[in-house]
Amino acid sequence: MSDKLYIAGTRAVLEALEKNVSINKIFTIKQKQEYKEIYKHIFSEAKKQGIPIQYVPKEKLDYLYKGNHQGIIAESSPIKYHDLNDFLENLKKDQPLLLLLDGITDVRNFGAIARTSLAAGVDGIIIPQGGNVQITDDAIKSSAGALLTIPVIRVIHLKDAIYQLQTYNYSIIAATEKATKTIYEADFKKPIAIILGNEEKGIQSSLLKLCNEIVKIPIAGNIDSLNVSVSAGIIIYEIFRQRSI
């Protein structure tokens, strides 16, 4: 990641402002944006925080961000990843819920998982330093800004993270079609870390061996598996449901 992070799109920029992310300036196109409600909100928040708004040609925005920027980009400092040990020491909850992402390479899946996680109260997402998508401009936009809020912990190896989580009495649960037990038969009312695997290869066998339990999502139709972000949403909300009873 460069020394600057560009947050693109109206929802992501507004989320960054509302969460008091450190923003240096906002680039936008001078047109009839001031008449759109969401732009009014963005400009109002920026003014409150003393963040300069710079009107630029569309070509400038296209240069800063290659995707659909929706006519607005915020310039920020790079997101800092959390340290696992410090994070666990400071997480004071009876039933924390973490996600471990093993080899997730699609930025849209990462963004969707982060957005669902934030909505459902997941406490943090753990990713490996290599072989997994990182926090990037595209990931932030795909998450609608959720990656600016939810803690993301980066480790060298997921294996070591699992060992450390187990010393904190987390139950490590892998979501895989190889399981016989369904998510509806599992007990999620305890400290949990859910492992979700690569879109094509699934979870590494070396990690599966370290898990306390493996579960699957029951599938009625003639299909092998679900998209990883869809699977994440189903599992997260089953945990949410169980803990709400």
C-alpha positions as CSV (number, residue, x, y, z in Angstrom):
1,M,0.0,0.0,0.0
2,S,1.3,3.5,-0.8
3,D,1.7,6.4,1.7
4,K,-1.8,7.5,0.8
5,L,-5.1,5.7,0.7
6,Y,-7.9,6.9,-1.5
7,I,-11.4,6.2,-0.3
8,A,-13.8,6.4,-3.3
9,G,-17.6,6.5,-3.6
10,T,-20.2,8.5,-1.7
11,R,-21.1,5.8,0.9
12,A,-17.4,5.0,1.7
13,V,-16.4,8.7,2.0
14,L,-19.4,9.4,4.3
15,E,-18.7,6.4,6.4
16,A,-15.1,7.6,6.8
17,L,-16.2,11.1,7.9
18,E,-18.7,9.7,10.4
19,K,-16.1,7.4,11.9
20,N,-13.6,10.3,12.2
21,V,-11.1,8.6,9.9
22,S,-8.1,10.9,9.4
23,I,-8.8,12.6,6.0
24,N,-6.4,15.1,4.5
25,K,-8.7,16.4,1.8
26,I,-11.6,15.5,-0.5
27,F,-11.5,15.6,-4.2
28,T,-14.8,16.0,-6.1
29,I,-16.2,17.2,-9.5
30,K,-17.8,20.5,-9.7
31,Q,-21.3,19.9,-11.0
32,K,-24.8,19.7,-9.5
33,Q,-23.7,17.5,-6.7
34,E,-24.6,20.1,-4.0
35,Y,-28.3,19.3,-4.8
36,K,-27.9,15.6,-3.9
37,E,-28.7,14.8,-0.3
38,I,-25.7,12.5,0.3
39,Y,-23.3,15.1,-1.1
40,K,-24.8,17.8,1.2
41,H,-24.2,15.5,4.1
42,I,-20.6,14.8,3.0
43,F,-19.8,18.5,2.6
44,S,-21.5,19.4,5.9
45,E,-19.4,16.8,7.8
46,A,-16.2,17.8,6.0
47,K,-16.8,21.5,6.9
48,K,-17.4,20.5,10.6
49,Q,-14.1,18.7,10.7
50,G,-12.2,21.4,8.8
51,I,-11.4,19.1,5.8
52,P,-10.7,21.0,2.6
53,I,-12.8,20.1,-0.5
54,Q,-11.0,20.5,-3.8
55,Y,-12.9,20.6,-7.0
56,V,-11.0,18.9,-9.8
57,P,-11.5,17.6,-13.4
58,K,-12.9,14.1,-13.7
59,E,-9.6,13.0,-15.2
60,K,-7.9,13.7,-11.9
61,L,-10.3,11.4,-10.1
62,D,-9.9,8.7,-12.8
63,Y,-6.1,8.9,-12.2
64,L,-6.4,8.5,-8.5
65,Y,-8.9,5.7,-8.6
66,K,-9.4,3.3,-11.5
67,G,-12.9,2.0,-10.6
68,N,-16.2,3.8,-10.2
69,H,-15.5,6.7,-7.9
70,Q,-18.9,8.3,-8.2
71,G,-17.3,11.7,-8.5
72,I,-15.8,11.9,-5.1
73,I,-12.6,10.6,-3.5
74,A,-11.2,11.2,0.0
75,E,-7.4,11.2,0.6
76,S,-6.4,9.5,3.8
77,S,-3.4,7.9,5.5
78,P,-3.0,4.1,5.1
79,I,-5.1,2.0,7.5
80,K,-3.1,0.5,10.4
81,Y,-3.6,-3.1,11.1
82,H,-4.2,-4.3,14.7
83,D,-1.7,-6.5,16.6
84,L,-3.4,-9.7,17.6
85,N,-2.0,-9.9,21.1
86,D,-2.9,-6.3,22.0
87,F,-6.3,-6.8,20.4
88,L,-7.1,-9.9,22.5
89,E,-5.9,-8.3,25.7
90,N,-8.2,-5.3,25.2
91,L,-11.3,-7.2,24.0
92,K,-13.4,-7.5,27.1
93,K,-16.4,-9.6,26.1
94,D,-18.0,-12.8,27.4
95,Q,-18.7,-14.2,23.9
96,P,-16.4,-12.5,21.4
97,L,-16.7,-13.4,17.7
98,L,-13.8,-13.2,15.3
99,L,-13.3,-14.3,11.6
100,L,-10.2,-15.8,10.1
101,L,-9.9,-15.5,6.4
102,D,-7.8,-18.1,4.7
103,G,-6.7,-17.1,1.2
104,I,-9.6,-14.9,0.3
105,T,-8.4,-13.2,-2.9
106,D,-11.5,-11.5,-4.3
107,V,-11.6,-7.9,-3.1
108,R,-15.4,-7.9,-3.5
109,N,-15.8,-10.9,-1.2
110,F,-13.5,-9.3,1.4
111,G,-15.6,-6.1,1.3
112,A,-18.9,-7.9,1.5
113,I,-17.6,-10.0,4.5
114,A,-16.4,-6.9,6.3
115,R,-19.7,-5.1,5.7
116,T,-21.8,-8.0,7.0
117,S,-19.4,-8.5,9.9
118,L,-19.8,-4.8,11.0
119,A,-23.6,-5.0,10.7
120,A,-23.8,-8.2,12.8
121,G,-21.4,-7.2,15.5
122,V,-18.3,-9.3,14.7
123,D,-15.4,-8.0,16.8
124,G,-12.6,-8.4,14.3
125,I,-11.3,-10.0,11.2
126,I,-7.9,-11.8,11.1
127,I,-6.0,-12.1,7.8
128,P,-2.6,-13.5,6.9
129,Q,0.1,-11.2,5.5
130,G,0.4,-13.2,2.3
131,G,-2.0,-15.1,0.0
132,N,-4.9,-13.0,1.1
133,V,-6.4,-9.7,-0.1
134,Q,-5.4,-6.8,2.1
135,I,-7.0,-3.5,2.9
136,T,-6.9,-1.5,-0.4
137,D,-8.9,1.3,-1.9
138,D,-11.0,-1.2,-3.8
139,A,-11.6,-3.3,-0.7
140,I,-12.8,-0.2,1.3
141,K,-15.2,0.8,-1.5
142,S,-16.5,-2.8,-1.8
143,S,-17.2,-2.8,2.0
144,A,-19.0,0.6,1.8
145,G,-16.5,1.9,4.3
146,A,-16.9,-1.0,6.8
147,L,-13.2,-1.7,6.6
148,L,-12.6,1.8,8.0
149,T,-14.4,0.8,11.2
150,I,-14.1,-3.0,11.9
151,P,-10.7,-4.0,13.4
152,V,-8.6,-6.0,10.9
153,I,-5.7,-7.9,12.5
154,R,-2.9,-9.0,10.2
155,V,-0.7,-11.9,11.2
156,I,2.2,-13.7,9.5
157,H,0.6,-17.2,9.7
158,L,-3.0,-18.1,10.6
159,K,-1.6,-21.2,12.3
160,D,0.1,-19.1,14.9
161,A,-3.0,-17.0,15.3
162,I,-5.1,-20.1,16.0
163,Y,-2.7,-21.3,18.7
164,Q,-2.8,-17.9,20.3
165,L,-6.6,-17.8,20.2
166,Q,-6.9,-21.2,21.8
167,T,-4.8,-19.9,24.7
168,Y,-7.6,-17.3,25.2
169,N,-10.1,-20.2,25.2
170,Y,-11.6,-19.5,21.8
171,S,-13.3,-22.3,20.0
172,I,-11.9,-22.5,16.5
173,I,-14.7,-23.5,14.1
174,A,-14.1,-24.1,10.4
175,A,-16.9,-23.6,7.9
176,T,-16.5,-26.4,5.2
177,E,-18.6,-28.7,3.1
178,K,-16.5,-31.6,4.5
179,A,-18.3,-31.4,7.8
180,T,-21.2,-33.6,8.9
181,K,-22.6,-31.2,11.6
182,T,-24.6,-28.2,10.3
183,I,-24.3,-24.7,11.7
184,Y,-27.8,-25.2,13.2
185,E,-26.5,-28.1,15.4
186,A,-23.4,-26.1,16.7
187,D,-23.3,-24.2,19.9
188,F,-22.1,-20.7,19.2
189,K,-22.7,-19.3,22.7
190,K,-19.0,-19.1,23.6
191,P,-15.9,-17.3,22.4
192,I,-15.6,-18.2,18.8
193,A,-13.3,-17.7,15.8
194,I,-14.7,-18.8,12.5
195,I,-12.4,-19.8,9.6
196,L,-13.6,-19.1,6.1
197,G,-11.6,-20.5,3.2
198,N,-10.4,-19.6,-0.3
199,E,-13.1,-19.2,-2.9
200,E,-11.8,-22.2,-4.9
201,K,-9.6,-24.4,-2.7
202,G,-11.4,-23.9,0.7
203,I,-9.6,-24.0,4.0
204,Q,-6.0,-25.5,4.1
205,S,-5.9,-29.0,5.6
206,S,-3.2,-27.9,8.0
207,L,-5.6,-25.4,9.5
208,L,-8.5,-27.8,9.6
209,K,-6.5,-30.1,11.8
210,L,-6.1,-27.4,14.4
211,C,-9.9,-26.6,14.6
212,N,-12.0,-27.6,17.6
213,E,-15.0,-28.2,15.3
214,I,-16.0,-28.1,11.7
215,V,-19.5,-27.2,10.5
216,K,-21.3,-26.8,7.2
217,I,-24.2,-24.9,5.7
218,P,-26.9,-27.4,4.6
219,I,-27.6,-27.1,0.9
220,A,-30.8,-28.5,-0.6
221,G,-30.1,-28.0,-4.3
222,N,-27.7,-29.7,-6.6
223,I,-24.8,-27.4,-5.9
224,D,-21.4,-28.0,-4.2
225,S,-20.8,-24.8,-2.3
226,L,-21.8,-21.2,-1.9
227,N,-19.8,-18.0,-2.5
228,V,-17.6,-17.3,0.6
229,S,-19.2,-13.9,1.3
230,V,-22.7,-15.5,1.2
231,S,-21.5,-18.3,3.5
232,A,-20.1,-15.8,5.9
233,G,-23.4,-13.9,6.1
234,I,-25.4,-17.1,6.8
235,I,-23.0,-18.3,9.5
236,I,-22.6,-14.9,11.1
237,Y,-26.4,-14.4,11.4
238,E,-27.0,-17.9,12.7
239,I,-24.5,-17.0,15.5
240,F,-26.3,-13.7,16.0
241,R,-29.7,-15.5,16.1
242,Q,-28.4,-18.1,18.7
243,R,-27.0,-15.4,20.9
244,S,-30.2,-13.4,20.8
245,I,-32.3,-16.2,22.2
